[in-house]
Amino acid sequence: MNKIKHKILVMGCLLASLGFVTSCSSNFKLGKKKYDLHEYHEAIKYFEKAEASGHPKKETHFYIAESYRMSNQMRKALPFYQKAIEARSREDEARFHYAECLKFMGKYKEAHVLYEKYAKTGKNYKLRKKARTEIKNLEKLESMVKEEHHYTITNCEGLNTKSAEFSPMIHKGKMVFTSARKETVFKGNGAAYLGIYAHEFDHPTKFTGEAKLYEDDIHHETEHDASPTFARNGSFMIFARSGNKKKGRRTTDLFISRRQADGTWGEAELLEISSDKAWDACPSISPDGKRLYFSSDRKGGAGGNDIWVANLTSSGRAYGVRNVGRQINTNHSEKFPYVDNKGKLYFSSTGHWGLGGLDLFVATRRNGKVEVTNMGVPFNSPADDFGIIYNTDSTGYFSSDREGGKGGDDIYHFLDQTPKTKTFNYFLAIDVAVEDTVTQEDIPLPGSKVEVYEGTIASIKKGSKPIHTFTADAKGHVKEFPVKVKTDYVIKAGNNVSKVQYITNEEEYSMLGREADQDDPKYKKAVNDIHLQTTVYLKPVLGYEFEAIIFYDFARWEIRPDAAKELDERVLTFLKNNPKLIVELGSHTDARGTDQNNLILSQKRAKSAVDYLISKGIDPDRIKAKGYGETDLKIKEAKTEEEHQANRRTTVKVLGIMSE
């Protein structure tokens, strides 16, 4: 009987031990599964359970550290990398990332030692190379930290909370920013989902009262909404959205929302340049409104997240995406681009040398070369510093999770008190020409009439008088005249003295992004004259044609607000500037759908656009509607949405001239 009891006891111990081992293994596997799904907050819980059940600490500590690092919580990652190494982790990269965490915490000497060890013995070639770079960088930091500056940095305490606040943007008297304040929790880091919020501007640094949700119609409770940027006239905004895998979107994408007639924002739509296979975020519209900068890990970059730029129309259409180049982008991460009124590109990077984490950099083009400079102290710290904007020449805001904040990322105000020692005067000269179609050379148009208006094409009201009127000389040249910084101009040029009849052209010229840089060594005088030049090209009436980007809802033909804006600014302006021309409005569809349905739909769309222009005062005899369906595709084998959009276009073709 005693033998039987003994056997039962031994068997129970074996089963308990087996259950204990199984529990360790299953918790670790569940943690690894969550880790692979980027659900780092949930992964940490399972790794902690596995460790408590006896799973080897060299593995649990490493993956807990990795989970914190991948969810951008470097302070919490540091002790676990240390514990993993002490437990003799076989993970080679743990030693490199431990050095990164030490640098992030400002422990440069300790980081230097570990970087040197990894540079000699590390197995990952790219990380060994990065370690050697970091060693050189750390040697520069001591002198950078001691550099004199004239900046005052202030934490915007009334705006910040224990959650993350970042990507400040000033729009119509409000501070619009991103914050983790939604009710639902993101499994990636255990914090709330990101949303877009706004605070009334009652003081540059002391925000009183409560920040409010910026707009209900673009608020998705189970997705991240972040980093809004606004059109110059406020007609649309572009922002980043990600997070809801159940809806089929596993990446971060760029979205556009348009201002409605009642002042609210419309339902956000996917921006056509956003890639479903890439992380696209951190959008920023240039001061002149003609370019959209953003960060992406799409193919064709230098590696990691790169800064990219696209052309942007006044109606919100983005096209012509290209990488800004290897002088700015590295094989690590470049994010949060921003262009100021002087044309300088600000961004954050982990690839260029810095104090730790993301650092703020400024790229300046001089003599055809791009120079990238670390903004130094006090903008940069051992932690993440990013998302800078200017609201005046000497004040602005940026984001940081440096020590001394309220928790997570905070928004900071900066004041530049650097003495200004130089004055700049600006002058603009204009040439009027036609391009030779064979040689591509400019042919001057003497005697052209040139009118200059202050404002944009959209803002100039009927009956407005020009601030300058000129007649081009024998070389088609208008002598320079003074212009003001931060000011928009419209240049209207026509030529009626030549035997060939030309289309009157109207172009915008903005002084935004053209201000001289006080620090540029080529400006040595106390007072400097800046000479600018632009050419307005005219085209012969015969055979003239251009495209208007007019969007319609799927299978519909009604004129949307954004389509009305495009018709007003491009087509209506063209018809008013050239009152004798007879034109055809041709509507084209993409190749999806039947031939007959596309032909009918395109005719309805063309007629809808024509009716709109007639309602604006255009003589019905001057404008004809023609639907082409899919008979004239620009891209025959279109596959992407951007290519389909290129086929869905409206053409304006000159048919003739009305008789006197």
TORMI-432176 format. One line per field, with one value per residue (C-alpha): x, y, z; residue in one letter. Coordinates in pm, 1 decimal, m for minus. Example, Ala and Ser with C-alpha at 12.3 -4.5 7.8 and 13.67 -1.06 7.14 Angstrom:
BEGIN
u: 1230.0:1367.0
v: m450.0:m106.0
w: 780.0:714.0
resn: a:s
***
This chain:
BEGIN
u: 0.0:283.9:447.9:128.0:104.1:466.7:407.5:101.6:300.5:586.8:343.3:168.4:500.1:589.6:252.2:281.8:632.3:514.3:227.1:473.0:700.7:402.8:279.7:623.1:641.0:284.1:309.2:635.6:490.2:183.0:408.9:613.7:294.2:176.6:525.2:519.5:179.8:333.4:101.4:390.5:186.8:11.1:336.7:504.8:228.3:285.3:665.1:629.7:402.8:652.3:935.1:731.2:674.1:1044.9:1115.1:1483.5:1534.8:1786.7:1495.7:1209.4:1418.9:1539.8:1189.5:1048.4:1328.1:1257.3:885.8:952.2:1200.0:969.7:687.0:920.9:966.7:1345.1:1362.5:1169.5:1371.1:1710.7:1698.8:1569.7:1851.6:2090.8:1922.5:1921.4:2294.9:2364.0:2164.9:2397.2:2149.0:2263.4:2088.2:2373.7:2170.8:2087.9:2428.2:2383.1:2032.6:2151.0:2405.0:2125.3:1920.5:2216.4:2265.9:1893.3:1929.9:2228.6:2479.6:2727.3:3042.6:2875.0:2724.4:3066.5:3218.4:2941.9:2949.3:3325.6:3271.5:2995.9:3197.4:3464.6:3260.3:2903.6:2765.0:2527.6:2726.2:2483.1:2479.4:2859.9:2877.0:2622.4:2822.7:3137.6:2938.5:2798.9:3150.6:3251.1:2928.1:2970.1:3304.8:3128.5:2855.1:3060.0:3139.3:2781.0:2629.1:2855.7:2770.8:2621.5:2266.7:1995.8:1686.6:1433.3:1242.1:914.5:695.1:333.2:202.8:m162.5:m157.2:38.3:m79.3:69.7:m26.5:157.1:110.6:299.5:285.9:170.3:8.9:m145.1:m461.8:m714.9:m620.7:m610.1:m332.4:m418.1:m215.4:m202.9:m266.8:m329.3:m667.2:m919.4:m1118.2:m991.2:m645.0:m389.9:m241.3:91.7:195.6:m90.9:m172.9:m489.3:m532.9:m406.8:m651.9:m650.8:m737.0:m744.7:m689.3:m782.2:m483.7:m505.6:m130.6:182.0:276.8:1.5:m295.0:m593.8:m913.8:m959.4:m845.7:m1132.1:m1166.0:m1092.0:m1362.7:m1616.5:m1639.6:m1274.3:m1261.4:m1227.5:m1220.7:m1025.9:m770.1:m479.6:m536.3:m227.6:m19.2:m270.1:m148.4:m370.4:m410.4:m313.0:m674.7:m804.9:m1009.3:m864.1:m638.4:m417.6:m332.4:m211.0:m437.7:m364.3:m454.3:m771.4:m669.0:m1027.8:m1113.0:m838.2:m579.8:m259.0:m44.2:m36.9:m181.7:m235.8:m594.3:m755.2:m1063.9:m1227.6:m1393.2:m1770.0:m1996.3:m2122.9:m1768.4:m1739.0:m1492.9:m1607.8:m1545.2:m1176.2:m1069.4:m749.2:m499.0:m416.5:m37.7:m61.1:73.6:m108.0:228.0:409.8:404.3:305.9:281.9:400.1:247.2:341.5:227.9:488.7:431.1:331.1:86.5:239.2:421.7:337.0:623.7:580.6:771.3:748.5:924.7:810.4:1040.8:1304.6:1428.4:1759.7:1624.0:1400.8:1168.0:1264.0:1139.4:942.9:773.8:481.9:330.4:3.0:m274.1:m496.3:m783.5:m585.1:m467.0:m118.8:102.0:462.6:606.1:986.1:1250.6:1424.6:1763.3:2048.1:2190.6:1890.0:1778.0:1985.4:1933.8:1768.8:1462.6:1381.3:1041.2:831.6:936.2:854.2:950.3:969.4:929.3:1298.6:1273.0:1463.6:1361.5:1340.6:1311.0:1394.2:1635.0:1802.7:2048.9:2237.4:2456.8:2280.2:2234.2:2011.8:1676.5:1522.0:1709.6:1595.7:1791.8:1770.3:1863.0:1971.5:2054.2:2345.3:2531.6:2354.4:2456.4:2241.6:2387.7:2230.8:2289.0:2196.5:1993.0:2181.7:2090.0:1831.7:1619.7:1780.0:1824.6:1920.6:1547.3:1323.7:1291.2:1073.7:780.6:903.9:703.0:748.0:459.1:674.2:1033.0:1151.5:893.6:747.6:682.7:827.5:772.7:996.0:984.5:1288.2:1331.9:1128.2:813.0:463.8:485.9:530.4:579.0:519.4:484.0:738.9:746.7:1070.9:1174.8:1476.6:1648.9:1951.6:2048.5:1944.8:2223.4:2114.0:1833.9:1700.4:1517.3:1346.5:1294.9:1120.8:1177.1:944.6:1004.2:722.4:806.3:684.9:878.0:1005.0:858.5:1163.8:1461.0:1286.3:1441.9:1254.0:1136.7:1071.0:731.7:786.9:504.3:325.8:92.1:168.7:m50.8:51.1:m207.1:m151.6:m314.8:m390.0:m602.1:m879.0:m865.5:m866.6:m1222.2:m1398.3:m1309.5:m985.1:m724.7:m363.0:m93.8:139.4:84.0:376.8:450.7:736.6:1030.8:1180.0:1325.0:994.3:1136.9:975.2:1224.2:1233.1:1001.7:989.9:802.9:727.3:808.6:529.3:311.0:133.8:115.4:m72.3:99.2:m134.4:30.6:m110.1:14.1:m205.1:63.8:205.0:58.4:13.0:m264.9:m167.5:m361.1:m362.2:m194.2:m236.2:20.6:70.6:405.4:450.2:721.5:667.5:978.2:1192.6:1324.7:1700.6:1888.0:2060.1:2324.8:2416.0:2780.0:2721.7:2525.0:2805.0:2647.9:2421.8:2169.6:2130.4:1923.8:1774.8:1702.5:1438.2:1317.1:1029.6:913.3:548.6:499.9:225.3:97.5:m54.1:m432.3:m413.1:m420.8:m416.0:m537.3:m496.7:m625.1:m836.0:m842.0:m1212.3:m1317.8:m1659.6:m1813.9:m1822.9:m2066.8:m2195.0:m2168.4:m2272.5:m2014.5:m1852.5:m1714.7:m1355.4:m1453.0:m1620.4:m1297.8:m1094.0:m1344.3:m1341.2:m966.0:m857.8:m1134.5:m1349.7:m1041.0:m910.6:m1240.9:m1264.7:m905.2:m969.8:m1326.1:m1326.7:m1229.0:m1466.6:m1369.6:m1467.7:m1487.0:m1398.8:m1463.5:m1266.9:m1319.4:m1085.5:m1121.1:m1324.8:m1692.1:m1854.8:m1777.0:m2135.9:m2180.2:m1851.8:m1952.6:m2286.6:m2125.8:m1855.3:m2111.2:m2314.0:m2000.2:m1894.6:m2243.1:m2250.6:m1923.1:m2045.9:m2373.3:m2174.8:m1962.9:m2271.6:m2421.6:m2110.4:m2180.0:m2003.8:m2183.5:m2332.3:m2213.3:m1851.9:m1841.9:m1929.1:m1960.1:m1806.2:m1792.0:m1511.1:m1568.2:m1260.5:m1176.6:m869.2:m677.0:m352.4:m231.7:m349.0:m272.8:m354.4:m327.9:m279.7:m538.2:m304.0:m290.3:m669.9:m699.9:m470.3:m721.3:m1018.9:m960.3:m1127.0:m961.4:m1019.3:m955.8:m971.7:m1204.8:m1189.4:m1235.3:m1567.6:m1618.5:m1639.6
v: 0.0:236.1:154.7:246.2:578.4:648.8:584.3:809.6:1085.4:1056.7:1055.2:1367.2:1547.6:1456.3:1576.6:1900.2:1952.7:1881.3:2128.4:2386.1:2344.9:2351.2:2672.6:2833.6:2728.1:2823.3:3169.2:3235.8:3117.2:3334.5:3629.1:3563.6:3544.3:3881.8:4023.2:3912.8:4083.4:4406.3:4386.2:4463.6:4559.3:4222.2:4042.2:4182.7:4039.5:3686.6:3714.1:3821.8:3521.5:3290.7:3430.4:3390.0:3027.4:2968.1:3030.6:3123.6:3491.0:3540.5:3495.4:3664.8:3967.7:4010.3:4003.5:4231.3:4477.9:4443.0:4496.0:4819.1:4938.2:4857.7:5047.2:5345.9:5308.0:5317.0:5403.9:5088.3:4879.5:4965.0:4756.2:4451.2:4461.6:4480.1:4181.2:3981.8:4038.2:3949.1:3629.3:3553.9:3610.6:3469.3:3751.0:3940.8:4260.1:4298.6:4455.4:4712.6:4810.2:4831.5:5090.7:5274.6:5289.1:5419.1:5694.1:5771.2:5822.8:6054.2:5801.6:5866.3:5720.6:5386.0:5381.4:5455.0:5146.7:4917.6:5059.0:4990.0:4629.4:4573.7:4734.2:4469.2:4157.1:4217.5:3972.5:4212.0:4402.0:4695.7:4738.0:4713.7:4992.4:5196.6:5134.3:5276.5:5580.5:5626.8:5617.1:5911.0:6092.1:6059.2:6233.4:6537.7:6559.6:6711.8:7023.8:7046.7:7043.6:7333.3:7554.9:7894.9:7963.3:8228.9:8007.2:7981.0:7650.7:7626.0:7322.8:7399.3:7257.0:7341.6:7151.0:6843.2:6545.5:6215.3:6081.9:6166.3:6507.7:6583.8:6718.6:7073.4:7271.0:7618.6:7664.8:7947.6:8059.0:7708.4:7475.5:7150.2:6852.8:6475.4:6306.0:5957.6:6041.9:5810.1:5572.4:5254.6:5112.2:5024.4:4677.7:4782.7:4995.3:4980.4:5350.8:5501.7:5533.4:5860.0:6131.2:6489.3:6754.9:7135.5:7401.8:7767.8:8000.7:8231.4:8242.8:8112.7:7878.5:7887.7:7697.1:7719.0:7516.2:7182.8:7067.7:6932.5:6673.1:6860.9:6710.2:6430.2:6335.2:6232.2:6064.8:5684.3:5535.2:5220.1:5380.3:5618.7:5966.1:6186.4:6475.7:6698.8:6954.0:7213.2:7368.6:7735.0:7843.8:7585.4:7397.1:7056.6:6882.8:6576.0:6345.2:5992.5:5706.7:5348.5:5075.9:4885.4:4551.7:4425.2:4679.2:4537.7:4817.1:4696.9:4992.4:5360.6:5569.0:5932.0:6059.7:6383.1:6553.8:6855.0:7153.7:7145.3:7441.8:7441.1:7463.9:7099.1:6847.7:6575.5:6203.7:6134.6:5964.4:5773.0:6001.3:5862.1:5856.7:5649.6:5295.9:4996.8:4820.7:5095.7:5304.7:5657.4:5922.9:6264.0:6472.5:6841.4:7091.4:7347.3:7719.9:7788.6:7495.0:7331.3:7037.5:6764.8:6620.7:6295.6:6000.3:5651.9:5315.5:5246.2:5087.2:5302.2:5476.6:5472.8:5232.7:5261.9:5561.7:5826.0:6177.7:6192.4:6480.8:6504.5:6784.6:6915.7:7105.4:7368.9:7117.4:6856.8:6622.7:6480.7:6337.6:6297.6:6133.2:6136.7:6077.6:6393.7:6222.5:6051.5:6376.7:6390.1:6027.1:5751.7:5376.7:5447.0:5665.5:6018.0:6151.6:6465.4:6692.3:7063.6:7350.4:7705.9:8039.5:8046.4:7716.1:7521.3:7159.8:7050.4:6682.2:6427.5:6139.2:5848.4:5809.0:6138.1:6185.3:6323.1:6325.0:6013.7:5890.6:6112.6:6441.8:6755.6:6852.1:7130.3:7089.1:7399.5:7416.6:7647.8:7670.4:7358.8:7148.5:7031.2:7079.3:6889.0:7034.6:6902.5:7176.9:7109.7:7204.8:7303.3:7158.8:6816.2:6594.2:6229.0:6143.2:6181.1:6536.1:6591.7:6767.5:7128.8:7420.3:7798.4:8041.1:8357.7:8419.3:8369.3:8147.9:7804.4:7462.1:7111.4:6774.4:6582.7:6308.1:6446.9:6429.9:6684.9:6659.0:6566.6:6216.0:6064.1:6312.5:6678.4:6992.8:7268.6:7635.8:7798.8:8163.3:8263.5:8574.2:8556.0:8913.1:8994.1:9185.4:9190.4:9355.2:9223.6:9400.2:9191.1:9269.8:9067.8:9080.9:8914.0:8772.4:8682.6:8414.0:8122.4:7795.7:7673.9:7322.4:7202.9:7355.6:7403.7:7751.8:8059.7:8302.4:8649.4:8811.8:9190.3:9426.7:9180.7:9337.0:9231.6:9295.7:9211.7:9156.4:9097.7:8775.0:8434.0:8349.1:8232.0:8542.9:8809.4:8935.5:9047.1:9409.1:9405.4:9644.1:9543.9:9693.6:9717.5:9731.6:9691.2:9653.1:9414.5:9562.5:9440.2:9138.8:9044.9:9171.9:9364.9:9545.0:9446.1:9597.7:9562.8:9270.3:9183.0:8871.0:8630.6:8775.6:8612.0:8765.3:8683.8:8766.0:8800.8:8820.2:8845.6:8937.0:9092.6:9264.8:8955.1:8806.3:8478.4:8488.9:8369.1:8244.2:8494.4:8325.2:8384.5:8244.9:8265.5:8375.9:8333.7:8487.2:8210.1:7994.2:8262.7:8456.4:8490.4:8306.3:8529.6:8261.7:8226.5:8344.6:8495.1:8780.5:8987.4:9334.2:9488.0:9563.8:9310.2:9333.1:9002.5:8986.4:8734.5:8642.5:8446.0:8366.5:8356.7:8135.0:8196.2:7938.7:7986.0:7958.9:7703.9:7350.2:7464.1:7210.1:7154.3:6919.3:7001.5:6763.3:6726.6:6454.2:6290.2:6037.3:5678.9:5640.9:5997.5:6323.3:6595.6:6871.1:6823.0:7120.7:7028.3:6996.8:7339.4:7485.6:7338.4:7461.2:7810.1:7843.9:7684.3:7664.9:7966.6:8185.0:8067.9:8144.7:8491.2:8574.9:8466.1:8590.5:8515.3:8150.1:7858.6:7545.1:7182.9:7026.2:6660.1:6408.8:6080.6:5772.1:5488.2:5145.2:4987.7:4933.9:4869.7:5082.4:5201.1:5290.7:5481.5:5674.5:5773.8:5859.7:6074.6:6269.2:6341.0:6456.2:6682.5:6835.5:6882.5:7078.1:7285.6:7367.0:7477.2:7717.2:7856.3:7923.4:8132.6:8360.3:8189.2:8223.5:7881.3:7931.3:7932.6:7592.2:7241.6:6913.9:6592.8:6254.6:6024.5:5735.1:5511.1:5569.8:5786.0:5636.7:5807.5:5484.3:5182.2:4913.0:5104.3:4897.9:5129.1:5377.9:5662.6:5535.0:5498.9:5856.1:5977.5:5830.5:5992.6:6347.0:6647.3:6816.1:7172.0:7206.2:7527.3:7476.1:7823.7:8197.5:8377.8:8614.2:8986.1
w: 0.0:85.0:m250.4:m433.1:m247.5:m329.8:m698.9:m699.4:m527.2:m778.2:m1068.5:m929.6:m900.7:m1257.8:m1386.4:m1189.4:m1322.4:m1675.0:m1629.9:m1496.7:m1799.3:m2035.3:m1871.4:m1917.1:m2278.7:m2371.1:m2214.2:m2394.8:m2726.5:m2676.4:m2598.3:m2911.9:m3117.2:m2983.3:m3042.0:m3406.1:m3441.7:m3303.2:m2999.9:m2767.7:m2460.3:m2463.5:m2542.8:m2231.2:m2011.6:m2147.2:m2123.4:m1759.2:m1690.9:m1862.4:m1648.9:m1330.4:m1429.6:m1467.8:m1836.5:m1892.5:m1806.5:m2085.3:m2329.6:m2143.5:m2048.8:m2406.9:m2555.1:m2286.7:m2369.3:m2742.2:m2684.2:m2497.1:m2758.8:m3049.9:m2878.6:m2831.5:m2455.3:m2432.9:m2062.1:m1974.2:m2220.4:m2068.5:m1745.3:m1930.9:m2187.1:m1892.5:m1724.1:m2049.5:m2095.2:m1729.8:m1784.1:m2079.3:m2358.1:m2690.0:m2876.1:m3037.1:m3100.0:m2729.5:m2667.1:m2944.6:m2833.2:m2472.4:m2589.5:m2771.2:m2451.0:m2252.9:m2510.6:m2496.6:m2120.5:m2171.4:m2034.1:m2312.7:m2152.2:m2079.3:m2428.4:m2580.8:m2413.7:m2539.3:m2891.7:m2905.2:m2795.4:m3049.9:m3330.8:m3269.9:m3189.7:m3314.6:m3572.0:m3753.0:m4018.5:m4040.7:m3662.8:m3645.0:m3903.1:m3705.7:m3384.8:m3548.7:m3659.2:m3308.4:m3161.5:m3383.7:m3302.6:m2926.3:m2954.2:m3105.0:m2843.2:m2565.0:m2769.6:m2900.5:m2553.0:m2450.2:m2751.7:m2664.5:m2781.2:m2749.5:m2725.4:m2444.2:m2423.1:m2227.6:m2161.3:m2260.5:m1932.8:m1985.2:m2312.5:m2204.2:m2000.0:m1884.5:m2227.8:m2549.5:m2713.6:m3034.1:m3392.7:m3308.5:m3591.6:m3573.5:m3777.8:m3759.8:m3410.8:m3264.0:m3162.2:m3340.5:m3218.3:m3175.5:m2841.5:m2698.8:m2541.3:m2704.4:m2486.8:m2653.1:m2582.9:m2849.5:m2791.2:m2937.7:m2638.6:m2389.1:m2435.7:m2579.6:m2955.6:m3104.5:m3205.2:m3332.6:m3074.6:m3058.2:m2793.4:m2814.5:m2833.0:m2531.8:m2457.4:m2639.9:m2353.7:m2088.2:m2228.8:m1993.8:m2007.2:m2181.4:m2522.1:m2733.4:m3006.1:m3326.9:m3548.0:m3491.0:m3857.9:m3881.6:m3539.7:m3551.1:m3203.4:m3299.7:m3529.5:m3484.5:m3635.0:m3626.2:m3763.0:m3946.0:m4200.4:m4367.0:m4711.5:m4723.5:m4767.0:m4517.3:m4779.4:m4690.8:m4443.6:m4479.0:m4188.6:m4110.9:m4006.9:m3898.9:m3657.0:m3737.8:m3885.3:m3885.6:m4155.7:m4375.2:m4338.6:m4177.3:m4273.6:m4188.2:m4472.1:m4569.6:m4571.9:m4691.8:m4548.6:m4715.7:m4552.9:m4616.1:m4689.9:m4329.2:m4189.9:m4080.2:m4219.7:m4458.1:m4421.4:m4479.3:m4801.4:m4877.6:m5053.4:m5396.2:m5343.0:m5024.7:m5064.9:m4917.1:m4885.8:m4698.7:m4381.7:m4494.4:m4222.7:m4093.1:m4376.9:m4408.5:m4673.3:m4787.0:m4717.6:m5079.5:m5075.4:m5382.2:m5225.3:m4975.5:m4771.4:m4577.9:m4432.1:m4581.4:m4589.0:m4947.5:m5202.2:m5366.0:m5053.6:m4869.5:m4605.2:m4300.5:m4316.1:m4572.3:m4645.2:m4971.9:m5153.0:m5396.3:m5602.6:m5458.7:m5637.9:m5477.7:m5483.5:m5286.7:m5558.9:m5489.0:m5764.9:m5878.8:m5564.9:m5537.8:m5271.2:m5144.1:m5175.8:m4994.1:m4862.6:m4629.2:m4604.9:m4441.6:m4402.1:m4065.0:m3992.2:m4112.3:m4004.4:m3936.5:m4228.7:m4218.0:m4454.8:m4319.8:m4498.2:m4586.8:m4770.7:m4505.3:m4455.2:m4090.9:m4001.2:m3733.0:m3778.7:m3604.1:m3892.2:m3878.9:m3573.0:m3268.0:m2893.4:m2886.8:m3012.8:m3277.6:m3315.7:m3498.9:m3810.5:m4068.3:m4435.3:m4628.1:m4997.8:m5076.7:m5408.4:m5532.1:m5232.0:m4941.3:m4594.6:m4303.4:m3956.1:m3613.9:m3440.1:m3117.2:m2762.9:m2642.2:m2925.3:m2897.6:m2594.3:m2535.8:m2584.2:m2893.0:m3030.9:m3338.2:m3505.8:m3516.0:m3661.7:m3672.5:m3616.7:m3644.5:m3751.5:m3394.4:m3220.1:m3267.8:m3117.0:m3119.2:m2948.6:m2709.4:m2446.3:m2262.2:m1887.5:m1691.3:m1902.0:m1785.5:m1929.7:m2273.5:m2555.6:m2463.4:m2674.2:m2608.1:m2711.4:m2823.4:m2847.7:m3056.9:m2917.3:m3145.4:m3245.9:m3604.6:m3775.2:m4140.0:m4338.5:m4670.5:m4954.0:m5222.0:m5591.6:m5865.3:m6242.1:m6495.8:m6843.9:m7085.0:m7341.7:m7549.3:m7556.9:m7894.4:m7931.6:m8127.1:m7943.2:m7603.1:m7595.6:m7470.0:m7736.9:m7587.3:m7646.1:m7673.3:m7592.9:m7364.5:m7111.5:m6752.4:m6448.9:m6091.6:m5817.9:m5446.0:m5323.1:m5472.5:m5775.9:m5542.8:m5321.5:m5593.4:m5626.3:m5940.4:m6016.9:m5818.0:m5955.0:m6014.9:m5792.5:m6095.5:m6473.1:m6712.5:m7082.9:m7160.5:m7351.5:m7679.1:m7496.1:m7330.3:m7002.1:m6715.4:m6493.8:m6129.3:m5872.6:m5490.5:m5332.7:m4970.8:m4769.4:m4674.5:m4953.3:m5247.8:m5592.3:m5913.7:m6244.5:m6541.5:m6884.7:m7238.1:m7583.9:m7853.9:m8060.1:m8229.0:m8546.3:m8356.6:m8099.3:m7750.3:m7450.5:m7163.2:m6867.7:m6493.4:m6250.7:m5875.7:m5733.7:m5359.9:m5144.2:m4890.4:m4882.2:m5049.7:m4750.1:m4723.6:m4450.8:m4194.8:m4147.5:m4515.3:m4543.0:m4889.2:m4727.7:m4577.3:m4573.8:m4312.0:m4589.0:m4872.0:m5192.5:m5308.9:m5682.7:m5790.4:m6137.3:m6287.4:m6641.3:m6749.0:m7052.0:m7306.4:m7553.9:m7899.5:m7921.5:m8204.6:m8059.4:m7696.2:m7439.6:m7065.0:m6795.5:m6492.2:m6196.0:m6121.4:m5877.4:m5876.1:m5639.3:m5766.3:m6058.5:m5998.0:m6193.0:m5945.1:m5887.9:m5545.5:m5348.6:m5438.0:m5806.5:m5792.9:m5652.6:m5937.6:m6196.6:m6044.2:m6012.7:m6339.6:m6599.0:m6506.3:m6465.1:m6803.7:m6977.8:m6820.7:m6912.3:m7272.0:m7341.6:m7717.4:m7706.3:m7772.6:m7581.2:m7534.1:m7188.8:m7240.0:m6962.7:m6951.0:m6731.9:m6638.6:m6798.6:m6518.6:m6604.5:m6942.7:m7247.7:m7281.3:m6913.6:m6911.9:m7223.1:m7068.9:m6733.3:m6893.3:m7098.1:m6782.7:m6601.8:m6888.0:m6908.8:m6531.0:m6547.1:m6841.9:m6663.0:m6358.4:m6566.3:m6742.1:m6398.2:m6326.6:m6625.3:m6916.8:m7252.3:m7346.3:m7705.4:m7583.5:m7412.7:m7534.5:m7339.0:m7474.2:m7299.6:m7416.2:m7177.7:m7180.2:m7547.3:m7482.1:m7188.4:m7087.0:m6922.8:m7122.1:m6863.4:m6544.7:m6227.1:m5931.4:m5805.5:m5898.4:m6257.5:m6271.7:m6142.7:m6421.6:m6669.4:m6490.7:m6611.0:m6769.2:m7067.4:m7182.2:m7556.5:m7761.0:m8059.8:m8206.7:m8165.1:m8160.2:m8450.9:m8380.7
resn: m:n:k:i:k:h:k:i:l:v:m:g:c:l:l:a:s:l:g:f:v:t:s:c:s:s:n:f:k:l:g:k:k:k:y:d:l:h:e:y:h:e:a:i:k:y:f:e:k:a:e:a:s:g:h:p:k:k:e:t:h:f:y:i:a:e:s:y:r:m:s:n:q:m:r:k:a:l:p:f:y:q:k:a:i:e:a:r:s:r:e:d:e:a:r:f:h:y:a:e:c:l:k:f:m:g:k:y:k:e:a:h:v:l:y:e:k:y:a:k:t:g:k:n:y:k:l:r:k:k:a:r:t:e:i:k:n:l:e:k:l:e:s:m:v:k:e:e:h:h:y:t:i:t:n:c:e:g:l:n:t:k:s:a:e:f:s:p:m:i:h:k:g:k:m:v:f:t:s:a:r:k:e:t:v:f:k:g:n:g:a:a:y:l:g:i:y:a:h:e:f:d:h:p:t:k:f:t:g:e:a:k:l:y:e:d:d:i:h:h:e:t:e:h:d:a:s:p:t:f:a:r:n:g:s:f:m:i:f:a:r:s:g:n:k:k:k:g:r:r:t:t:d:l:f:i:s:r:r:q:a:d:g:t:w:g:e:a:e:l:l:e:i:s:s:d:k:a:w:d:a:c:p:s:i:s:p:d:g:k:r:l:y:f:s:s:d:r:k:g:g:a:g:g:n:d:i:w:v:a:n:l:t:s:s:g:r:a:y:g:v:r:n:v:g:r:q:i:n:t:n:h:s:e:k:f:p:y:v:d:n:k:g:k:l:y:f:s:s:t:g:h:w:g:l:g:g:l:d:l:f:v:a:t:r:r:n:g:k:v:e:v:t:n:m:g:v:p:f:n:s:p:a:d:d:f:g:i:i:y:n:t:d:s:t:g:y:f:s:s:d:r:e:g:g:k:g:g:d:d:i:y:h:f:l:d:q:t:p:k:t:k:t:f:n:y:f:l:a:i:d:v:a:v:e:d:t:v:t:q:e:d:i:p:l:p:g:s:k:v:e:v:y:e:g:t:i:a:s:i:k:k:g:s:k:p:i:h:t:f:t:a:d:a:k:g:h:v:k:e:f:p:v:k:v:k:t:d:y:v:i:k:a:g:n:n:v:s:k:v:q:y:i:t:n:e:e:e:y:s:m:l:g:r:e:a:d:q:d:d:p:k:y:k:k:a:v:n:d:i:h:l:q:t:t:v:y:l:k:p:v:l:g:y:e:f:e:a:i:i:f:y:d:f:a:r:w:e:i:r:p:d:a:a:k:e:l:d:e:r:v:l:t:f:l:k:n:n:p:k:l:i:v:e:l:g:s:h:t:d:a:r:g:t:d:q:n:n:l:i:l:s:q:k:r:a:k:s:a:v:d:y:l:i:s:k:g:i:d:p:d:r:i:k:a:k:g:y:g:e:t:d:l:k:i:k:e:a:k:t:e:e:e:h:q:a:n:r:r:t:t:v:k:v:l:g:i:m:s:e
***
